[in-house]
Amino acid sequence: MLKASFIIRVFLLISIFIFPFLSCKEKKVPLPEIRNGKMDLRGNTILNYRAIPLNGSWEFYWQKFLEPGSKPKEDKISYITVPSPWGENSLREEKIQHKGFGTYRVFLQLEPEKDFALKLNIIGSACVLYVNSKPLFSSGKTGKSLSESVPFLKPAVLFLPRSPDGSYELVLHVSNFHDKTGGLWNSIYLGSNEQISAMQKKSFAADLFLTGSLLIMAFYHLGLFILRREDESTLFFSFFCLLLAVRSLLTEERYLYELLPSLDWNVGLRLEFLTFYLGFPGFLWYLQAIFQDIPYWAFAKVLIYPILGVSLLLLLLPSHLFCYTLYPVQIMALFAILYVLFIMVYALAKKLKGAKVFLLGISIFAIFFLNDIFYGMQLIHTGNYSSLGLFVFIFSQAFSLSMRFSHAYSVSKKLSGTLKERNQELYLLKENLEVMVHDRTRELAVAKKEVEKLNEFSRLINESVDLDYILKQVYRYVFENLGLDILWLTLVNEQENFLYAYKWSSPDDNPIQEEKLKFLKNYTHKLEPELGTLYYTYKNNQILYIPDVRENVDETRDVYLNHYNQKKIRGTKQDLKIVLSGRLRTIIQIPLVLKNRVIGILNLSAYDKQIYLDPNQLQSLERFSEQIVGVIHNSHLLEETEKAKKLAEQEKEKSEKLLLNILPRDVALELREKGYTEPIMHDCVSVLFTDFQGFTKIAEKMEPAKLIEELDRCFSYFDSIVDRYNLEKLKTIGDSYMCAGGVPISNKTNAIDCILAAMEIQSFMLQMKKDKIQNSLPYWELRLGIHTGPLVAGVIGEKKFAYDVWGDTVNTASRMESSGTPNRINISGVTYSKVKDFFHCEYRGKINAKNKGEIDMYYVNGLLPEFSLNGDGKTPNETFFIAYEALKNS
């Protein structure tokens, strides 16, 4: 009998493999979302490698079927979150009911002249989809009342017609008067034709695989019951499997509707509910048949008979009423699962046969079943997977039985083999005692000679610390004494986790092509399972010995038997590539171990011939491989190599970080690739200057360390603000700070970005001033000036690079700062013309600026009321960001 711990480990491994596929339908990666009924994916590459859900806020018109292409007034437009049932949403503080009708609409902007497709899951409970004013899909018949609508739940894959400009208007009419839940509660997926088709095929394949498996097990157990009717457990188990097989055809892709296109919606929905309801009585009866005389069976009856009664009621009520019977059944189902787990613990405590495996299997199944319940209650959005959970449970039962038979067979075979060996030995001992003694004496003489050769070899390699010399002696020994004509030493780079070839030795007349020989001599590969047998040797720290790689265990040419420990090994494409390149037939891999770490692998092979070695010869190879490890250690080969590589990588990383700290990323990349950068003329850049008023007087009274600390605190915070608003810091000169927006990459929002940054810098300095006054400390007051115009940007210097800007715009921006007032943001008339639609500004008049004459200047008092939260003029609201994005993308 196999140990229970081994069985548990096997099923835990199965669970670990399966659960990642159920954790969520998509990886939690940032995805574009629909905002206010619009989504623009032009220039976004996400559709090149995956389909995306059209989640977000769609336009929604309750109790109205909006005509495609119509343009309702702004105050008539509402928004609803997709995916979500109607009952979870409200419109103008009034909760939406599950029964009714409405229109969803969204505008998509995709790449023009490309093929796209949609994958629709079920929509409750009737719908019509229009794409660019043309009907593309319908499920059932939509209507404005119970009598007008015809329900139908049908997933679909829809191929969108090409749009010359990439614009799509999706209008979805939905009505629900028959089901307990209405609306668009599943995501609609958008992707290329190939991506969407692949999603549907995978889902179909999974459903059919599960259905087929469950049907096979159902009929198999039914056959067992017919042959042995006294065991009712097989009948109940067959009934249970059949229920879930039918259910798997009615959920997810609903393949039964493809097999039976004329199947009525009411019949299909009743079957879906009925397979769920009857599953609990069937399983409880099966449990009672497996573990007879279980306690508290009366409690199980309290659950079974009400569920049977609800199932009968399900057949009599109309669809818009019987769907509400799901809630009480789900509550009873939770109690049923708790009861089953209690019985399992009871069986485990009483050490009933098969309890451990049954408990593990049923626990996994319970988790899957709970997923179905929560999914049905719209608490999670994973999908229905109870059929898959049942498959795991069925597999656990079959696995337990097969292990028992396998163990019994193994014991019988082992005893039979042992008995045969003993009889053979007794017979030989009786008939050929003298011959055996002679043969044993000859074997001992041969072994003595081999030991002498090995000792001589050991003496030779111990006299030298030259690794190449040692490898030459090893090659000579294995070639002359064992017939192995290839030696290949591969070493491990632990820092970067890869294996690389260090030495290759073979006869001068080897039959390997020059190109393939070069591949083997320069071989390198990451240490991962795809490395094949080399990874097996490295990971398990055991000798690998395959006398003939052309022989295999299961005739698939990728499973081999390690003759050293009789374990099967799965080969990979890397193994095949190495074997074919070197024309290898015999393979011996010996791990080189230093301080419990595998630092390399000694590979010994033979061309086109089988070499059979006995255990003593393999142990001899293992012993002198230990001496090779000592030589490698003494020569510090690995240590020096790793140090040099690590140092080079560190220097390279340090250099790249320093360059990125000095220059903008795009400029740094251009400088690294070309060795120089081209100066660029920018037509519209906003330059921001700040300066502390009275800095010199206050600085004279402060200690140098305190002064630097205060400046660093201020400028570090300025840096974080500048980075957040996509500005480029240019320099600091004493107490002056300079940055710009619109460089090195031009944009249309640089003036707005500069003012937002200036407002946040101003708030920070005002808070510092307040704190200083409360603590009776001297404080600084800040002047801020901004001007917008053309300038030239580029890199100067050869040893110390600096990214800077030049032009009259820079000088004017400096005059804006010097002509300003402490704690106020002073901007030029040019800048004002670019931000007047966003900010409330105060005209100062024409102010004389040094060397510039009179210039129109404005104070920025804050955001316009309609663009700020609560009209405070400081914090942008959603309306601001909509207008900002519109300007940015115009």
RAJOFEN-V899052 format. One record per backbone hydrogen bond with DSSP energy under -0.5 kcal/mol. CO is the residue of the C=O (numbers start at 0). NH is the residue of the N-H. If there is no record, write none. Layout:
co->(CO/CO)
nh->(NH/NH)
//
This chain:
co->(2/3/4/5/6/7/8/9/10/11/12/13/14/15/17/17/18/18/26/33/34/36/37/38/38/40/42/44/45/45/51/52/54/55/55/56/57/58/59/59/60/60/63/66/72/73/77/79/81/84/85/88/90/92/93/97/99/100/101/102/103/104/105/105/106/107/107/108/110/115/116/117/117/118/119/123/124/125/126/127/128/128/129/129/130/133/136/138/140/144/149/151/155/157/157/162/162/165/167/167/168/168/169/170/170/171/172/173/174/175/181/182/182/183/183/186/187/188/189/190/191/192/193/194/195/196/197/198/199/200/201/202/203/204/205/206/207/208/209/210/211/212/213/214/215/216/217/218/219/220/221/222/223/227/229/230/231/232/233/234/235/236/237/238/239/240/241/242/243/244/245/246/246/248/250/253/253/254/254/255/259/263/264/265/266/267/268/269/270/271/272/273/274/275/276/276/277/278/279/280/281/282/283/284/285/286/289/290/293/295/295/296/297/298/299/299/300/301/302/303/304/305/306/307/308/309/310/311/311/312/312/317/317/318/320/321/322/323/324/325/326/327/328/329/330/331/332/333/334/335/336/337/338/339/340/341/342/343/344/345/346/347/351/353/354/355/356/357/358/359/360/361/362/363/364/365/366/367/368/369/370/371/372/373/373/374/382/384/385/386/387/388/389/390/391/392/393/394/395/396/397/398/399/400/401/402/403/404/405/406/407/408/409/410/411/412/413/414/415/416/417/418/419/420/421/422/423/424/425/426/427/431/432/433/434/435/436/437/438/439/440/441/442/443/444/445/446/447/448/449/450/451/452/453/454/455/456/457/458/459/460/464/465/466/467/468/469/470/471/472/473/474/475/476/477/477/477/478/482/484/485/486/487/487/488/488/489/490/491/492/492/496/497/498/499/502/504/506/512/513/514/515/516/517/519/522/524/525/527/528/529/530/531/532/533/534/535/536/536/543/544/545/546/547/557/558/559/559/560/561/561/561/566/568/568/571/572/573/574/575/576/577/578/578/582/584/585/586/587/588/588/589/590/591/591/593/596/596/598/599/600/600/601/601/602/603/604/604/605/605/610/613/614/615/616/617/618/619/620/621/622/622/623/624/625/626/627/628/629/630/631/631/632/635/636/637/638/639/640/641/642/643/644/645/646/647/648/649/650/651/652/653/654/655/656/657/658/663/664/665/666/667/668/669/669/670/679/679/681/684/684/685/686/687/688/689/690/690/691/692/693/694/695/696/697/698/702/703/704/705/706/707/708/709/710/711/712/713/714/715/716/717/718/719/720/721/722/726/727/730/731/732/734/735/736/737/737/738/739/740/743/748/749/750/751/752/753/754/755/756/757/758/759/760/761/762/763/764/765/766/767/768/769/770/771/772/780/781/782/783/784/785/786/788/789/790/791/792/793/795/798/801/801/803/805/806/806/807/808/809/810/811/812/813/814/816/820/823/823/824/824/825/826/827/828/829/830/830/831/831/834/834/837/838/839/839/840/841/844/844/846/848/848/852/854/855/856/856/857/858/858/861/863/864/866/867/868/872/873/874/876/877/878/879/880/881/882/883/884/885/886)
nh->(6/7/8/9/10/11/12/13/14/15/16/17/18/19/20/21/21/22/28/56/37/106/34/40/108/43/44/47/48/49/189/54/33/57/81/36/79/104/61/77/63/102/65/69/75/76/59/57/55/87/88/95/93/94/90/99/175/62/173/60/171/58/107/169/38/109/167/40/113/159/190/119/157/188/155/182/151/174/138/172/135/136/131/170/133/130/128/126/149/148/140/153/119/117/159/112/165/109/107/169/131/170/105/129/172/103/127/101/125/99/85/123/184/82/83/188/53/118/51/116/195/196/197/198/199/200/201/202/203/204/205/206/207/208/209/210/211/212/213/214/215/216/217/218/219/220/221/222/223/224/225/226/227/230/231/233/235/236/237/238/239/240/241/242/243/244/245/246/247/248/248/249/250/255/253/256/257/257/258/259/262/267/268/269/270/271/272/273/274/275/276/277/278/279/279/280/281/282/283/284/285/286/287/288/289/290/291/293/296/298/299/300/301/302/302/303/304/305/306/307/308/309/310/311/312/313/314/314/315/315/316/320/321/322/323/324/325/326/328/329/330/331/332/333/334/335/336/337/338/339/340/341/342/343/344/345/346/347/348/349/351/350/354/357/358/359/360/361/362/363/364/365/366/367/368/369/370/371/372/373/374/375/376/378/379/377/384/388/389/390/391/392/393/394/395/396/397/398/399/400/401/402/403/404/405/406/407/408/409/410/411/412/413/414/415/416/417/418/419/420/421/422/423/424/425/426/427/428/429/430/431/435/436/437/438/439/440/441/442/443/444/445/446/447/448/449/450/451/452/453/454/455/456/457/458/459/460/461/462/462/463/466/469/470/471/472/473/474/475/476/477/478/479/480/481/482/483/482/484/506/604/504/489/602/501/502/600/499/493/496/497/526/492/524/490/488/486/509/516/517/518/519/520/521/522/500/498/527/530/531/573/533/535/536/537/538/539/540/541/588/562/586/610/550/570/552/561/568/562/564/565/566/561/559/570/575/576/577/578/579/580/581/582/583/607/548/605/545/603/543/590/601/592/598/599/596/593/598/491/591/489/602/589/603/487/587/484/485/584/585/612/617/618/619/620/621/622/623/624/625/625/626/627/628/629/630/631/632/633/634/635/636/635/639/640/641/642/643/644/645/646/647/648/649/650/651/652/653/654/655/656/657/658/659/660/661/662/667/668/669/670/671/672/673/674/674/681/792/790/686/788/740/786/738/784/736/692/782/694/780/697/698/699/700/700/701/706/707/708/709/710/711/712/713/714/715/716/717/718/719/720/721/722/723/724/726/725/728/739/737/733/735/691/732/689/729/730/687/727/685/745/752/753/754/755/756/757/758/759/760/761/762/763/764/765/766/767/768/769/770/771/772/773/774/776/775/692/822/690/825/688/827/686/684/808/681/805/679/803/801/800/795/803/793/791/809/810/811/812/813/814/815/816/817/818/819/823/783/825/826/859/785/857/831/832/833/833/834/834/835/837/838/863/840/860/861/842/858/846/856/854/851/852/848/846/828/843/844/826/841/860/839/866/867/876/870/871/862/875/868/880/881/882/883/884/885/886/887/888/889/889)
//
